[in-house]
Amino acid sequence: MRLPRLLVAAPGSSSGKTTLSLLLTAWARRQGLDVRAFKAGPDFIDPQYLTALSGGATPSLDPWFLAPAALRRHFGAWAGGGDLALVEGVMGLYDGKRDAPFGRYSSAEVAQTLGLPVLIVLNARKAGPTLATQALGLVKAGPSLRFAGVVLNQCQGAKTAALIGPALRRLTGLPLLGWLPPIPALALPERHLGLTAPSELAAWQERLEGALPLAQRSLDLAGILKAARQAMPWDGPAVGVRAAPAPAFKLAVALDEAFHFYYPENLALLQGLGAELAFFSPLRDGALPAGSQGLLVGGGFPESFGAALAANRGLRAGVKAALARGLPVWAECGGLMWLGRRLRDQAGKMHAMVGALALDSAMTPQLQRFGYAQARGRRDGAWLGKGQRLKGHEFHHSVAQPLGPLAPGWDLLQSGRPDRPEGWRLPGGIATYFHAYLPSNPGAARAFARACHAWSPR
């Protein structure tokens, strides 16, 4: 079957992958196409922008999380039935896991596994024909990849593009599929963990839609779509994501400006196990959703909303009491910080949190942990049996400061670093800095779902 698909990649970060991916998604939707957006690698923020424009969830494609056959099933399930599968790459095309061989676990491996034509984005600011050698290096490094062409970002105009295009053709044989000028309105602000989330930016989508006419004049959008449609026929599964069964339990899920780091495939997996997702805001709601039988609190930016979280005393007291009664819980990173006693923000101000865990968290100027990791269970009861493993990653600027005894449920295994205790146990679950990718071990999701189903709210 034909499955039009494309990977937007670059020599490195800050080249324009996100800008081009968003513009292509918005344009394709305007053409009436059913766009299925994806993000290579572990990421929570870029997918939120793609989701807003595509109208559907943006799953991750990560060859470290999933082996090739599983990655193909995963891609086919989420892309099947769509008109265009658009994948935004991560970092540079061949950048992958630390300590892995060149190109391993990278966007290039995603493209190779899924047969994705690669559209290269080059930053052409103050550049001339020599820039074509950058594309030549990318092509030479991946002789088994299929390259669709090149787009120039931050290009000063058509004259500059006309200088670079022939050099590209001569050195690589690739067509120049257009260029983008500097567009200040599309600049997305960043904070310590990457881009600011779209929920915190006013009118960003309107600004992007407003830039589309400019992009349509300088990009060869028809040529880009043609390249996606010329991908090799898809011979893998394309069954679509299965409909969730009738809800068996209600799972309270924290979702607002402070907490929004969730893999959509994690949520879909829990729904497939019978979870009715009941979203609530730790910033604004006074209580957990009525009848909640479990609690899921993802990462985010609680440090940016410390005062508002502290002011919601009723919710904090209710959550603390429910957790003391054994409410099943899975809290990650920002969720760990919220369940602790206090949070020290970037300005050094302390804010009261839920108080279910005997720890304070404090922001630091530097990144504390970053990279892929595996959780290994110490004993049953924390969603992983003894010795069982679950893949995921860490990415945080804060540190946890214990104020009393904490019982670890897991050990965290990271390449090049000593194993260390992680995942602090609560009466009904665990809180951890570790961001789990549940499809890498669905058994952990099943264990959590079983506990939620068995728990009876009082």
N, C-alpha and C positions, 0 to 999 in steps of 0.2 A: 504494500500500500504506500501511497505518497503521504509523507508527513513533512511539510515545509518546516525547516528549522534552521537556526543560525546562532552562532556564538559571537558575541561582541567582545573582543580581546584587545590587549595593548601590551607594550613593552614593560609597563609598570603602572603603579597607582597614579592618580591625578592626571591621567592622560585624556580623559573624557568618556570613559566607558559608560558611566552612569548617565551623563547628559545625553549621549547618543541613544542609549537603550530606552530612556524615557521618551525621547522625541519619536523614536520608531514605534514604540508602543502606542502613544497617543495618535500618531498618524494612521497606523493600521486599524485602530478602533474606529477612527473617522471613516475609514473605507468600508466599514461594516464587517471586518474580520474578527473572528473569535481568537483572540491572542492569549496564549498560555505562556506566562512569564516564569522564568526560573532564575535563580542566582547560584553561581558556582561557589563552593566553599561555605564555611560557616559564617553567617551574617544574619542580623535581625533588622537592621534599619533600611538598607537599600531595598530589600524586598517589600517594605511597607509602601515605598513610593511606587514601585512597579504594580503592587496590588491595587493601589488607588486608581491607576490609569488603565489597567487591564480588566478590572472588574472581577478578578478571581484571585484565589490564593497564589502565592509565589513560593513554591517549595525550593529546597536546596538540592544541588547536585554535587555530591562530594564523594570521590572515589576512595577516600580513606574511611568514611562512614560505612559505605556499602561496596561490596565486591562487584566486579563487572556485571555478572548476570543479575544480581539484585538491583544494581543501578539502572540497568535497562528495563527491568520490570517497573521500577519506580517511575522512571521517565515516561514509559508508555502509558502507565495508569493515569498520570496527571496531564499528559499531552494529548492522549488519544481523543479523537473527535474534534480537535481544534483546527483552525485554519493556518496558524503560525505558532511555532514554539520558539520563543526568543529567550536566549540565555545570556545574562550578563556575567562576564568573567570576573575572576578575582585576582587582584594584584597583577603581576606580569604573566604572560601566557604560560611560561614554563616554571613559575614559582609555585612550590608545593610545600610539603611538610618538612620541617627542620630535620636534618640528618638523613633525609631520604635522597636517593639518586636524582640527578638532574631530570626535571620534568615529571617526577613521580607525584601523584596526588595533586595535580595541577589542573588548570583550565584546559591545557593541551590534552591531558589524559581524559577529561570529560568529553572533549571533542572527538578523540579517537574512539572511545567506547561507544558513543552515541551517533557517530557519523555526522557531526555538525560541521557545516562549512564555517570557516573562521573569517570574520570581518575584522580587519585590523584598524584600530584607531591610533593615529599618531598626533602628538602635540606639535603643531607646526609654528608655534610662536617663535618669531625671529629665525625661521628656518628657510633653507633653500633646497636645491636638488640633492645635496648630501643626505638629507633626511631619508631618501630612498634606501640608503644602506641599512637603516634600522629595520625596514621591512624585509630587506634581503636576509639579514641575520635571523629574523623570526622564521622565514620560509626555509632557509637552509637547515635550521635546527630541528625542523619537524617535517622531514621529507614524506612521511606517510599521511600527513594532514592535508586536507583540501582547503585551500584559501580562496575566499570569494572576492576579495578586493580590499581597498584601503579607503578610509575616510580621514581627512585632515581636520583636526580640531584647533581652535584658536588661530585659525588662518587669517591673514590680514586682508585677503581679497582674491578675486579671480585671477589676477596676474601672478600672484604667488603660487596658486594652485596650478596654473598653466606651466610654471617652471618645474614643479615637482612631478607632475603627472607623467611626462615623457621619461624621466629618469626611473620612475617606478616601473613603467612598461619595459624599459630596456634591461633593468637589473633583475626583475622578478617575473615579468610577464603578467602582472596583476593590473587590473583596471583601477583608476581613481574613480571612486563612486561618490564623489562630492566632498564638500568641505563645510565647516561651520565657522563663522566668525566669532570673536569674543561676544558673548551675550550676557552682560552683567545681571540682567533680570533672572537668569537661570542659576546664578551662583547660590549654592546651598550652604548655609553656615554650618560649622563643625564645632563639636565640643570634645571632651577628653576621650570618648569612646567612638568617635567618628562623626557622621552627619547628624545634625539635629533631626529629631523625628518629625515627620510631616504633620502630626497632630499638634505640634507646637508652632507651626509656621502659618501665618495668615496668607491666604490667596496664592500659595505657591503653584497650585494646579492651574489657576487662571493665568498666571504669568507664563507657565510652560505652554499652555494652549495658545496664548497670545504670540509666542515665538514660533509657532508652527509655520505660518506663512513665510517667514524668513528662512527657515530650514528647508521648506519645500522648494525655494528658489535656488538653493545652493547644493542640496543633496540630490543624488540620483536615486530617488526612492523606488522608482520602478525597477531599476537595476538591482537594488538591494533585495527587493522582494523576489525578483527573478532568481537571484542566487540562492535564496532560501528554498524556493520551489524546485531548484535543480539538485537538491540534496539527494543522495542515493536513496532508493526505495527503503522504507522502514520494514525490516523483517522481524522485528521484536514484538512483544506484546503491546497492545494498545486497548486495554479493556475498560479504561475509565475507572475513577475512584468509586469504590462500592458505596452504595447508600447505607447509612447507619441504621442499625436495627432499632426497634422500639426502645426508648430510654429505660434503663434499668436502675439508674441512680443519678442523683443531681450533684454535679461537680461545680463548686464555686470557683471561678477563674478571675483573678485580679486583672483588670484591663482599664487603663487610663493613661494620662501623660507620664505617670511615674513608673508604670509597670506594663510593658508591651513587648518583651522579648520572648516570642514563642515561635517554634517551628510549626507551620501549619500541618505538616505531616504528623507531628506529635499529637496535635489536637484531633486530627482525623482518626488516628489510631485509637485514641481513647473513646471517641464517638463510636467507632466500630466495635468497641467492647461494652457499649451500652451507656456511655456517659451523656447526660444532658448537660451541655455547657451553659452555666448560669453566670454571665459576666456581671461583675460589680466593680465599683470604683473605691479603692482605699482612700482617695482624696475626698470623696463627696458622700458616699453611702454610709448610713448610720448603723447598718447591720449586714451580716452575710445574707445572701438570698435565702428565703424561707425554705426549710426542708433540705438544706445542704448536707450531703453525706461525705463530702471530701473537699479539700482545698488545694488549689494549684496557684502558686504565686511565682511568676517568672521574673526575669531580670528587668532592668530599666534604669531609671535615674531617680531613685528615692532621695539621693543627696541634693537634688535640685528642688525638691518639694518638701524638705524636712519640716518646715513650720506647718504647712497644711496637713501633713500626715500626723504630726503631733497633736494638732488641734482637734482631730477626729477621735475624741476620747471614747465615745460610745462604741465605735467599731473596734478600737484597740482592745477595750475591755472584753467585748464579746468574743473576739477571736482568741484572746488569751484563755478565756474560760473554756471555749470549745476545744482548744488544743489540749488543755489540761484533762478534759474528759476523754481524750483519745481520738478526736476527729482526725481521720487520715489526711496527711498533708505531704505535699512535695513542693519545696520552696528552693529557688535557685537564685544565687547572686544577689540582686536587689531584694528578692524575697527573703533571703537569709538576713539581710540588713534590717528589713522591716520587722522581722520576728524577734530580733534582739532587743536589748533594753534601751540603748541609746545609739544615736547616729551623730557623729561629728562631721559637719559639712566642710566644703572647701574653704570657707571663711573661718573655720574653727569653732563655730557655734554648735552646741549640743542640742539635740531634739529627742524627746521621748518617743520610743517606738512601742511595739506590742508588749515586749517583756516576757515572751514565752521561752526565750533562750538566754542563758546566763553569759551574754557577751555584749560588748560595745563594738561598733564598727566606726572606722575613721578614714576619711579620704586622705590620700597622699598625692603629692605632685607627680609622681612617676608611676608608670604602669607596674603593677605588682606581679601579675601572672598573665601569660598570653600563650596560646597554642593548644594543639590537640592533646587529649588525655584520655585515659580509660579509668573508670571506676571499677574496683574489684570488691565484691561483698565480703564482709567479715563474718556475718552470721545472718540468719533469716530475720525478717522483720523490717528491713529497710529497703524493700523492693528488689533486693538482690540477695540470693542465697550465697552461702559461703563459697568463695572462689569464682562466682559468676561475674561476668564482665559486661560493661556497657560503655559505648564510645560517646565522646562529646568533646567539649573544649572549655577553656577558661579565658576570660578577658575582663580584668577589673583593676581599678585604681585604688581600691580600699583594702584595709586590713581588718581582720577580726581580732578583738582583744578579749580573751576569756575572762570572766569575772567569777567563775566557779567551775566545778567539774563538768566537763562535756564528754559525752560518750560517742566516739566515732563509729559510724556504721560501715564505712567503706575505707579502702586505701586507694589513693590516686596514683596512677602509673603514668609517667611522662618521660619521653625519650631524653636521655642525657641527664636526668635528675633522679635523686633518690626517691623511692616510694615514700608517701607520707599519709598520715591519717586525714580523712576528709569526710564530710557528710555528718553533721551533728544530729544525733537522734533526739526525737521528740516522742512523747507517749504513743502517738499514732503515725509517725513517719520520720521525715528527714528534711534538713535544711543544709544547703551546700553552695559553694561558689561554682560548682561544676554545672555546665549547661549540657544536659543529656540529649542525645539524638536517639529517641526511642525505637525507630525502625531497626537500629543496629542490634537490638535485643528486645523484641516485643514481649518476652517473658516478664521483663520489669514492669511494663505497662499493665500486663495482665495481673500481676501481683498487686499493684496499686488499685486497679479496678475492682478486684475481688474484695479488698479491704473496704473500699468505699461502699460497695454493694451490701456488705455485711453490717455496716455501721448504721445505727438507728439514732436519728436526732431526737433529743428529748425536749 
